Amino acid sequence: MQSSIVLAGASVCLGSGDETVYALRARDGARLWGTALGGGATGIAVAGGTVIVSADDNAVHALRASDGHRIWDSPTGAGGATGVAVSAGVAYVGSGDGRLYALRARDGRKLWDASAGGAVESGIAVAGGLVYLGSNANAVLALRGTDGTRAWQAATDGPVTSGLAVSHGIVYAGGNDYTVRALRASDGIPIWRFTAGGPVESQIAVADGTAYVVSNDFRVYALKQ
């Protein structure tokens, strides 16, 4: 799962292979600022006027959206921070050390961390008080956002590596087993599965009852709920 692109007001923020986060003016692509990190960006989210970036330097970084000024840095375990999602003032970050970290978005203070059973390479989704993530221990998990306790776990046939999406009570997850799964968000019960022509590692997007998925077989799939 590589860094995504996010909108922050009138700018577009993204990570680059040169270990720098850039902000571009949305209307014409003009560069507004660039801030160097200690590693490559693996996930980006926006909370108010703050851009929160997970990176493979084993840390999470908060940058001021207006000028890229670094506000805070918060370490995670070895293996690098992976996906990041922000909800209700909390940044949820996966890590290669097999844990999910909950950080206070305004200052990076760790609220809690919880085991995912294996390295977290997936993107993260938050909905209805639950944090959804994939694990290299061949599972999709739902953890309670308040304290990280496990609500449910659903087994897969391989590491879950896509960015997860939640829509209308359904969680969508893809992985190295070439499979896209739709699970009931409340309890992880499988609804359906689809086999693509290659691993699914990109962010899954959902709109108007359709899930859009990119596979490493160079194809885009549109899957009905």
N, C-alpha and C positions, 0 to 999 in steps of 0.2 A: 504494500500500500504506500504510494508516494504522496507527496504534499498536494493538497487541492488548491483551488483558487477561490477567494472569497471577496465579496464586496464590502467595503468599509466607507460608508457615505458615498462620496462621488469618486472614489478610487477603487482600484482592483489590487489586491495584495496576493503575492505568490512567492513561493520559494524557488531558488535556482540551484543548479549544480555547482555553483561557485560558493556555496555555503552562505548565501546572502538572501535576505528577504527584501523584495522590491514592492513599492507602491507605484502604480501607474494611473494617470488620470483616465477615468473610464471613457470619457467622450472622444479622446484622441490618442491615447496610449503614451502621452508624454510622461517621462519619469519624474516622480515627485521626490522620492527618497529611496535609499538602499541602506540596510543595516546588516553588517556582517555578524554571523553567529559563529560558534565554535564547532559547528557541524552542519550537515545538510538538513533542511526542513523536511519533516515527515508528515506534518499536519498543521492546518491553520484554522483558527476560528476567531470570530469577532464578538466582543462583549462591550457594548457601548462604544466608547472611543478608544478601546484597547484591542490590539491584535495579539492573540495568544498563539504561540508557535511551539509545537513539539519538535524535537530535533534529535539526531543520532549522536549528539555529544553528551547523552545521558542527562539532559536537562530540558526544562520548559522555560520559554522566554516570553515576557510581556513587553510589547512595543507600543508607544503612543501612536495612534493611527494618523495623527496630523503631520508628524515629522519623523517618525521612526525611532524616537528617543527610547532607550531601554529603561523600563520602569522597574522590573524585577526579574530575577532568575531563580528557578527552583529545581534542585536536583532530583532525579529519579534513580532507580537502580541501574546496574550495569546492563548493557545490551541496547541502550538507546530508547528514548521516548518515541512512541509511534503515533497513533491517531489521537486527536483531541476533539472534544465537544464541550460547549459551554451552555449551562442552563441554570437559571435562578442564582446567578452570581458565583457558581462553582464550575471550575474547569476539570473535566474528567479526562485522564490521560493514561493510555496503555503503555506498557514498557516491555522491552525484551527480557527483563528479569522475571517475567511471569506474573506481574502484579498490575492492578489498576490503582491509580492515584487520584484522589480528590483534593484539589487545591482551591483556596479562596481566590477568586479572580482578581480582586482589587490589590492583593499584596503577595500572592503566591504561597501563603501559609498552608501547610499540609493539614487537611482535616482528618483524613484517614487513608489507608491503603488496604487492599484486599487481594487475595490470591485468585488468579485466573486459571491456575493449574498448568499453565505453560506460557511460553512467550506470546505476547499480544502483537500481531502484525496488522490486524484489521483496523479499519476506521471504526468510530464509536458513534452510537446514536442514543439520544435521551428522549423519553416520552413517558408520560403518566407516572413520574416518580421513579422509573426504572432506567438503569443504564445498560445498554445492550452492546456486547462486544464478542469478538471471536477469539479463540485460543488455538495455539499450535498443538494443544493436547486433544485436537479433534473434537471441538465443541463450540456451540454458541451458548453464551451465558447471559442471564439477566441478574444484575445486582441492584439492591435498593440504594437509591441515591443518597439517602440520609446517613447510612453507616457502612455500606459495602457488603452487607449480608446477602447471601445468595437466595434469589427468589426461585430460579429454576436453571437447569442445564439440559441442553439437547445435544446428543451425540451426532457427529458427522463422520464421513469416511476419510477425512483428511484435514489438514490445517485450514482454518478459516482466514482468508487473506484479503477479502474485499472490504470496501467501506459499506457498513450496514445502513439500511434505511428502514424506517417505521412509518406505516401509513394505514389508517383505518383499522387499527388493531392487528396488523400483520407486520412481522419482522422479516426482512429479506436479507439473505446472507449468501455469499459465494465463496468458493475456495479452490484449493489446489486439486481437489477431487473432481474438477470439471463441472461441479454441480451448483445450481442456484436453488436455495431452499426458501420456502415460505412457511413461517411458523406462527402460531397464534401467540400474540404478544403477551397475553396474560399468564400463560403457563408453558409455552414452548412446544405445544402439541403440533406435529407436522400437518400442514395443509396440502402442500404439493411440492414436487421437486422437478427440476428440469436439468437435463444434461447438455452442456455446451460442448463445443469442439476443442476446448482447451481450458487451462486454469482461468479462474475469474478473480482478478486482483484489483480492479478499479472500483471507484465509488458507484454504487447502485443508485439510480434516481427513479422516483415514482411520481407519476402525474396522471390524473384522470383515470385511475384504475389500471394503469399499465406500468410495469417495472421495466426500466431500460438498463441493459447490462452489456458491458464490453468484455469479450473473452480474448485470450491470447491466440485464438485461431483467426485473428484479424476480422472478426465479425461483431456486429452489434445486434443484440436480440431485444425484441419488444415482447414482453410476457404479460398476459392478462392475469389480473388477480383471480 
